Amino acid sequence: MPETAELLRLDRAHVWHPYGPMPGRAEPLVVASASGVRLGLAEPAHGHDELIDGMASWWSAIHGYNHPVLNEAAREQLGRMSHVMFGGLTHEPAVRLAQRLVEITPEPLRHVFLADSGSVSVEVALKMCLQYWRSLGRPAKRKLLTWRGGYHGDTWHPMSVCDPEGGMHELWSGALPRQVFADVPPADFDETYADALRALVARHAHEAAAVIVEPVVQGAGGMRFHSPAYLRVLREACDENDVLLVFDEIATGFGRTGTLFAAEQASVAPDVMCVGKALTGGYVTMAATLCTERVADGISRGEVPVLAHGPTFMANPLASAIACASLDVLLGQDWAREVRRIESGLRGGLAEAAALPGVREVRVLGAIGVVQLDHEVDMAAATDAAVREGVWLRPFRDLVYTMPPYVTGDDDVAAICRAVTAAAKKG
Ligand SMILES: *Cc1c(COP(=O)(O)O)cnc(C)c1O
């Protein structure tokens, strides 16, 4: 007990937490271990030694924690090497991972840049697009188009394509590069909105390097779903107007929405695609940017015929080996059935929340369940209500939501739904 108190004191004094002030305000829970879908607490909270994890550690731990296959892959790779530089050297884990990513992503994506986080993979994607047009002698094409309500990471250029209003990066709107925004995509297909998208791409074609969007689900920008048909509209508009199309599948990739990648729901392939979050099953940080031969060729034939990007920990062997193991685990089972099972559990379990006072909408897609309130959530009260139910949730803005590991059993899904409902009531 005293040890935990000491940890919390030092944490508050020295350690930044995501989107937090310094010193920290709210007291975090101390996690001592994690296994399966449960977080083991250093000290019981409301009588619970462990909490069912409704967040999958920000949507990444799709197989749960302490997984024997992933553990073994990590141990095995540690015994060989945890890291070597990637300049002038290569290694089996990175090559195998790149090969697998090319196999499972849409066909025209052939080349893989292994980056160290989702935000960096978006930086790399944007650099690829801008450099592509530069190489082709069209340096004026360096603006980015997107729709409002998106989220693409916290580093500078990704911030510029996040929702400019009400988003986390509003503070910087005057300092960031100014990009071009369409309205938030409506949930259902709307021909008027599609026409506006087409017109926007055409109007900015002379200065636009790329359209970048999260396909089907906008995650941290508001947990909204939209018709996959918009992706086809964007693909056509980009082709007609000489603009590249980037899909950020960092949140949606590896089965979360019910298809392996969300873009499959529209049978559309992007020119550049980012994956991250669940790539290593939530074990260590890694992301990837994939591109087509056309993009790679364009860059490699330009005035500076290289992609000038090379993080120190690029293609980290440990992360690559774990990512390969995570793909083995995912693809070695009927993961789509598990996601459908969770989807139906969330639909049933969250249905009654729709009638609660203060609830605007309940929506479920794949292994994503969202309760949107008509007010800003009281984070401390909502989190506390979930912990009382024995569940870990991290609401934000007007949203109480869950993206549980795919291995979450039916009883645990039901418990998560009770916690989301309790958090929506109290929050
Ligand atoms: C989380 C996320 C990112 C940023 O990834 P980090 O690994 O946190 O840098 C980018 N895009 C989307 C869609 C995300 O969900």
The ligand as an SDF file (V2000), in Angstrom:
LIG
                    3D

 15 15  0  0  0  0  0  0  0  0999 V2000
   -4.1950    6.7390  -32.8270 C   0  0  0  0  0  0  0  0  0  0  0  0
   -4.2860    7.2490  -34.2070 C   0  0  0  0  0  0  0  0  0  0  0  0
   -3.2170    7.9300  -34.8130 C   0  0  0  0  0  0  0  0  0  0  0  0
   -1.9370    8.2420  -34.0720 C   0  0  0  0  0  0  0  0  0  0  0  0
   -1.2340    7.1140  -33.6980 O   0  0  0  0  0  0  0  0  0  0  0  0
   -0.1420    7.2000  -32.5080 P   0  0  0  0  0  0  0  0  0  0  0  0
    0.4700    5.8400  -32.4900 O   0  0  0  0  0  0  0  0  0  0  0  0
   -0.8930    7.5480  -31.2780 O   0  0  0  0  0  0  0  0  0  0  0  0
    0.8250    8.2670  -32.8990 O   0  0  0  0  0  0  0  0  0  0  0  0
   -3.3720    8.3540  -36.1110 C   0  0  0  0  0  0  0  0  0  0  0  0
   -4.5070    8.1130  -36.7960 N   0  0  0  0  0  0  0  0  0  0  0  0
   -5.5560    7.4530  -36.2550 C   0  0  0  0  0  0  0  0  0  0  0  0
   -6.7710    7.1910  -37.0780 C   0  0  0  0  0  0  0  0  0  0  0  0
   -5.4840    7.0180  -34.9410 C   0  0  0  0  0  0  0  0  0  0  0  0
   -6.5410    6.3860  -34.3960 O   0  0  0  0  0  0  0  0  0  0  0  0
  1  2  1  0
  2  3  1  0
  2 14  2  0
  3  4  1  0
  3 10  2  0
  4  5  1  0
  5  6  1  0
  6  7  2  0
  6  8  1  0
  6  9  1  0
 10 11  1  0
 11 12  2  0
 12 13  1  0
 12 14  1  0
 14 15  1  0
M  END
$$$$
